[in-house]
Amino acid sequence: MLTFKEIDRNNFFDVIKLGVAEEQKKFVANNMYSLAQAKALPECVCLSIYHDDVLVGFTMYCIDHEDNEYWIYRLMIDTKYQSKGYGKAAMVKLVDRIKEDKEHQVIYISFEPENTWAKHLYEKLGFEADGRVLDGEIVYKLAY
């Protein structure tokens, strides 16, 4: 069973130790950077991703202060736990969590053009290109 947990003194160091494969590092910021970013941007929600009692990943999302819409800023699964379905399951769970907020009807996400894995996953989950490229990343949206 996949669950989200708050990041606190009990799992902080384990979360920052998580990492992706070398060839994926250009696609996602490391977790220490993300946690520092969330400190400066308090609207960001950081969560650890567990399968049963095993820490497998990290995610960060927020209501963006510029457009007042939800953005998924990060989703990463540690290299040891990739190709087991955790990334897709975590995205589904995160999208469902965001959809609980009935005051919003769209979720945005962006990714590097070379990250074909992310593109395919997001499209499987119903995200579509919205026509924008921000800071070199393709923007997708999911309307609900």
PAZAPA-4460 file (N, C-alpha, C; in steps of 0.05 Angstrom, whole numbers, plus 32768, in hexadecimal, padded with zeros to 4 digits):
% residues 144
    n_x    n_y    n_z   ca_x   ca_y   ca_z    c_x    c_y    c_z   seq   type   mol
   8011   7FE8   8000   8000   8000   8000   8012   8019   8000     1      M     A
   800C   802B   7FEE   801B   8044   7FEC   800E   805A   7FFD     2      L     A
   801E   8068   800D   8014   807D   801E   8027   8095   801D     3      T     A
   801B   80AC   8023   802B   80C5   8026   802E   80CA   8044     4      F     A
   8046   80D4   804B   804A   80DC   8067   8058   80F7   8067     5      K     A
   8052   8106   807D   8060   811F   8081   807E   811A   8084     6      E     A
   808E   812E   807D   80AB   812C   8081   80B1   813A   809C     7      I     A
   80BD   812B   80AD   80C3   8135   80C8   80DE   812B   80D1     8      D     A
   80E4   812F   80EA   80FE   8128   80F5   8104   810A   80F2     9      R     A
   80EF   80FA   80F0   80F3   80DD   80EF   80FA   80D3   80D3    10      N     A
   80F4   80E2   80BE   80FA   80D8   80A3   8109   80EC   8092    11      N     A
   810E   8104   809D   811B   8119   808D   8135   810F   8080    12      F     A
   8147   8104   808F   8161   80FC   8084   815E   80E5   8070    13      F     A
   814B   80D3   8074   8146   80BE   8061   813B   80CA   8047    14      D     A
   812A   80DE   8049   811F   80EA   8031   8135   80F8   8020    15      V     A
   8147   8106   802E   815C   8113   801E   8170   8100   8012    16      I     A
   8171   80E7   801D   8183   80D3   8012   8178   80C6   7FF8    17      K     A
   815E   80C9   7FF4   8152   80BD   7FDC   815E   80C9   7FC3    18      L     A
   8160   80BA   7FAE   816B   80C4   7F95   8162   80B5   7F7D    19      G     A
   8164   80C1   7F66   815D   80B4   7F4D   8176   80AB   7F3F    20      V     A
   8172   809B   7F2A   8189   8092   7F1A   8198   80A9   7F0E    21      A     A
   81B2   80A5   7F09   81C3   80BA   7EFF   81B7   80C8   7EE6    22      E     A
   81AC   80B9   7ED3   81A1   80C4   7EBB   8187   80D4   7EBF    23      E     A
   817C   80D1   7ED7   8163   80E0   7EDD   8168   80FA   7EED    24      Q     A
   8180   80FE   7EF6   8186   8115   7F08   8181   812F   7EFA    25      K     A
   8183   8130   7EE0   817E   8149   7ED1   8160   814F   7ED0    26      K     A
   814F   813C   7ED7   8132   8140   7ED6   8125   8149   7EEF    27      F     A
   8131   8145   7F06   8124   814A   7F20   8138   8155   7F34    28      V     A
   8130   816A   7F42   8141   8175   7F57   8144   8161   7F6E    29      A     A
   815B   8162   7F7C   815E   814F   7F93   814B   8158   7FA9    30      N     A
   8146   8146   7FBB   8133   814B   7FD0   813B   8160   7FE4    31      N     A
   8155   8163   7FE9   815E   8178   7FFB   8157   8193   7FEF    32      M     A
   815C   8197   7FD5   8155   81B0   7FC8   8137   81B4   7FCA    33      Y     A
   8127   81A0   7FC5   810A   81A2   7FC6   8100   81AA   7FE2    34      S     A
   810C   819E   7FF6   8104   81A5   8012   810C   81C2   8019    35      L     A
   8123   81CB   800F   812B   81E6   8013   8118   81F9   8004    36      A     A
   8111   81F2   7FEC   80FE   8202   7FDC   80E3   8204   7FEB    37      Q     A
   80DA   81EF   7FF6   80C1   81EF   8005   80C2   8201   801E    38      A     A
   80DA   8203   802A   80DD   8215   8041   80D9   8232   8038    39      K     A
   80E4   8238   8020   80E1   8254   8016   80C6   8259   8009    40      A     A
   80B9   8244   8000   809E   8245   7FF4   808B   8235   8005    41      L     A
   8081   8241   801B   8071   8231   802E   8057   8226   8023    42      P     A
   804F   822E   800C   8037   8222   7FFF   803C   8206   7FF5    43      E     A
   8056   81FE   7FF4   805D   81E3   7FEA   8058   81CE   8000    44      C     A
   804D   81B8   7FF7   8048   81A1   8009   805B   818B   8000    45      V     A
   806C   8183   8013   807F   816D   800E   8076   8154   801C    46      C     A
   8077   813E   800E   806E   8124   801B   8082   810E   8013    47      L     A
   8086   80FC   8026   8095   80E4   8020   8082   80CF   8016    48      S     A
   808C   80BD   8005   807C   80A8   7FF9   8085   808D   8005    49      I     A
   8073   807F   8011   807A   8065   801C   806A   804E   800F    50      Y     A
   8077   8038   800C   8069   801F   8005   806B   800E   801E    51      H     A
   8054   800A   802A   8053   7FFE   8045   8064   800F   8058    52      D     A
   8079   8004   8063   808A   8014   8075   80A5   801C   8068    53      D     A
   80A7   8019   804E   80C0   801E   8040   80BE   8039   8031    54      V     A
   80D0   804B   8037   80D1   8065   8029   80DB   8060   800C    55      L     A
   80CB   8068   7FF9   80D2   8063   7FDD   80D4   807D   7FCD    56      V     A
   80C9   8094   7FD6   80CB   80AC   7FC6   80C2   80C5   7FD5    57      G     A
   80BF   80DA   7FC5   80BA   80F5   7FCF   80A9   8104   7FBA    58      F     A
   8097   8115   7FC4   8088   8126   7FB2   8084   8142   7FBF    59      T     A
   8080   8155   7FAE   807B   8171   7FB7   8067   817D   7FA4    60      M     A
   8052   818A   7FAF   803E   8198   7F9F   8035   81B1   7FAD    61      Y     A
   8027   81C2   7F9F   801D   81DA   7FAC   8009   81E8   7F9A    62      C     A
   7FFB   81FC   7FA6   7FEC   820F   7F96   8000   8225   7F8F    63      I     A
   8006   8228   7F76   801A   823B   7F6D   8010   8257   7F73    64      D     A
   8022   8267   7F7E   801A   8282   7F87   8015   8295   7F6F    65      H     A
   8020   828E   7F57   801C   82A0   7F40   8001   829B   7F32    66      E     A
   7FFA   8282   7F2E   7FE1   827C   7F1F   7FCB   8271   7F31    67      D     A
   7FD0   826C   7F4B   7FBD   8262   7F5E   7FB1   8247   7F55    68      N     A
   7FC1   8237   7F48   7FB9   821C   7F40   7FCD   8207   7F4C    69      E     A
   7FC4   81EE   7F4E   7FD5   81D9   7F58   7FEB   81D2   7F43    70      Y     A
   8003   81CF   7F4D   801A   81C5   7F3E   8027   81AE   7F4D    71      W     A
   802D   8199   7F3F   803E   8184   7F4A   805A   818B   7F43    72      I     A
   806A   8193   7F57   8085   819C   7F52   8099   8185   7F51    73      Y     A
   8094   8171   7F61   80A7   815A   7F62   8098   8140   7F67    74      R     A
   80A3   812C   7F5A   809C   8110   7F61   80B4   80FF   7F5A    75      L     A
   80BF   80F2   7F6E   80D6   80E1   7F68   80D4   80C7   7F78    76      M     A
   80DD   80B2   7F6B   80DF   8098   7F77   80FC   8091   7F78    77      I     A
   8105   8088   7F8F   8122   8081   7F92   8129   806C   7F7E    78      D     A
   8142   806D   7F74   814B   805B   7F60   8147   803E   7F67    79      T     A
   8149   8037   7F81   8146   801B   7F89   812A   8010   7F86    80      K     A
   8117   8023   7F84   80FA   801B   7F83   80EC   8022   7F69    81      Y     A
   80FC   8029   7F55   80F0   8030   7F3B   80E8   8016   7F2C    82      Q     A
   80D6   801A   7F19   80CC   8004   7F08   80BC   7FF0   7F18    83      S     A
   80AF   7FF9   7F2D   809E   7FE8   7F3D   8081   7FF3   7F3F    84      K     A
   807C   8008   7F2F   8062   8014   7F2F   805D   8029   7F43    85      G     A
   8071   8030   7F54   806D   8044   7F69   8069   8060   7F5E    86      Y     A
   8077   8067   7F48   8074   8081   7F3D   8058   8087   7F33    87      G     A
   804D   8074   7F25   8031   8077   7F1B   801E   8077   7F32    88      K     A
   8021   8064   7F45   800F   8063   7F5C   8010   807D   7F6D    89      A     A
   8028   8088   7F70   802B   80A1   7F7F   801E   80B8   7F70    90      A     A
   8020   80B9   7F56   8014   80CE   7F47   7FF5   80CC   7F49    91      M     A
   7FEA   80B4   7F47   7FCD   80B0   7F49   7FC4   80BA   7F65    92      V     A
   7FD2   80B1   7F79   7FCB   80B9   7F95   7FCD   80D7   7F99    93      K     A
   7FE2   80E3   7F8E   7FE5   8100   7F91   7FD0   810F   7F82    94      L     A
   7FCA   8107   7F69   7FB4   8114   7F5A   7F9A   8112   7F69    95      V     A
   7F94   80FA   7F74   7F7B   80F7   7F83   7F7B   8109   7F9C    96      D     A
   7F91   810C   7FA9   7F93   811E   7FC0   7F8D   813B   7FB8    97      R     A
   7F99   8144   7FA3   7F95   815F   7F99   7F78   8164   7F91    98      I     A
   7F6C   8150   7F84   7F51   8152   7F7B   7F3D   8156   7F92    99      K     A
   7F45   814F   7FAA   7F33   8153   7FC1   7F2C   8170   7FC5   100      E     A
   7F3E   8182   7FBC   7F39   819F   7FBD   7F26   81A6   7FA6   101      D     A
   7F0D   81A9   7FAC   7EF8   81AE   7F97   7EF9   81CB   7F8D   102      K     A
   7F09   81DC   7F99   7F0A   81F8   7F90   7F1C   81FB   7F78   103      E     A
   7F2B   81E7   7F71   7F3D   81E7   7F5A   7F35   81D1   7F47   104      H     A
   7F3A   81D5   7F2D   7F33   81C1   7F19   7F49   81BA   7F06   105      Q     A
   7F62   81C2   7F0C   7F78   81BB   7EFB   7F92   81B7   7F0B   106      V     A
   7FA2   81A4   7F01   7FBC   819E   7F0D   7FD0   81A1   7EF6   107      I     A
   7FE6   81B0   7EFC   7FFB   81B3   7EE9   8014   81A4   7EF1   108      Y     A
   8024   819C   7EDE   803D   818F   7EE3   804F   8196   7ECB   109      I     A
   8069   8197   7ECF   807B   819C   7EB9   8092   8189   7EBA   110      S     A
   809F   8185   7EA3   80B5   8172   7EA1   80C7   8179   7E8A   111      F     A
   80E0   816F   7E8C   80F3   8173   7E77   80EA   8164   7E5E   112      E     A
   80EE   8170   7E46   80E5   8162   7E2D   80F1   8146   7E29   113      P     A
   8109   8142   7E33   8116   8128   7E30   810C   8112   7E43   114      E     A
   80FC   811A   7E56   80F2   8107   7E6A   80D9   80F9   7E5F   115      N     A
   80DE   80E6   7E4D   80C8   80D8   7E40   80B8   80C7   7E54   116      T     A
   80C6   80BC   7E68   80B8   80AC   7E7C   80A2   80BD   7E89   117      W     A
   80A9   80D6   7E92   8095   80E7   7E9F   807E   80EE   7E8C   118      A     A
   8085   80F4   7E73   8071   80FB   7E5F   805C   80E5   7E5C   119      K     A
   8066   80CC   7E59   8054   80B6   7E56   8043   80B1   7E6E   120      H     A
   804F   80B3   7E86   8040   80AF   7E9F   802A   80C4   7EA1   121      L     A
   8031   80DD   7E9D   801D   80F3   7EA0   8006   80F0   7E8C   122      Y     A
   800D   80E8   7E74   7FF8   80E4   7E5F   7FE6   80CD   7E67   123      E     A
   7FF1   80B7   7E72   7FE0   80A1   7E7B   7FCC   80A9   7E90   124      K     A
   7FD4   80BD   7EA0   7FC3   80C7   7EB6   7FB0   80DD   7EAE   125      L     A
   7FB0   80E4   7E94   7F9D   80F8   7E8A   7FA8   8114   7E87   126      G     A
   7FC1   8119   7E8E   7FCD   8133   7E89   7FD1   8138   7E6C   127      F     A
   7FCE   8151   7E64   7FD2   8159   7E48   7FE3   8172   7E46   128      E     A
   7FF2   8175   7E30   8002   818D   7E2D   7FF0   81A5   7E2C   129      A     A
   7FF8   81BA   7E3A   7FE8   81D3   7E39   7FF4   81E8   7E26   130      D     A
   8009   81E1   7E18   8015   81F2   7E04   802B   8204   7E0E   131      G     A
   8030   8204   7E28   8045   8215   7E33   805F   8205   7E38   132      R     A
   8075   8214   7E36   808F   820A   7E3F   809A   821F   7E52   133      V     A
   809F   8217   7E6B   80A9   8229   7E80   80C5   8220   7E88   134      L     A
   80D7   8232   7E87   80F3   822B   7E8F   80FD   8212   7E81   135      D     A
   80F5   820F   7E68   80FE   81F7   7E58   80EE   81DE   7E5D   136      G     A
   80DA   81DF   7E6E   80CB   81C7   7E75   80AF   81C9   7E68   137      E     A
   80A5   81B2   7E5E   808B   81B0   7E52   8076   81AF   7E69   138      I     A
   8061   81C0   7E66   804C   81C1   7E7A   8035   81B0   7E71   139      V     A
   802C   819E   7E83   8014   818E   7E7F   7FFF   8196   7E94   140      Y     A
   7FE6   8191   7E8E   7FD1   8196   7EA1   7FBD   8180   7EA1   141      K     A
   7FB0   817D   7EB8   7F9B   8169   7EBC   7F83   8179   7EC6   142      L     A
   7F6E   817B   7EB6   7F56   8188   7EBE   7F43   8173   7ECA   143      A     A
   7F36   817A   7EE0   7F24   8167   7EED   7F0B   8174   7EF7   144      Y     A
***
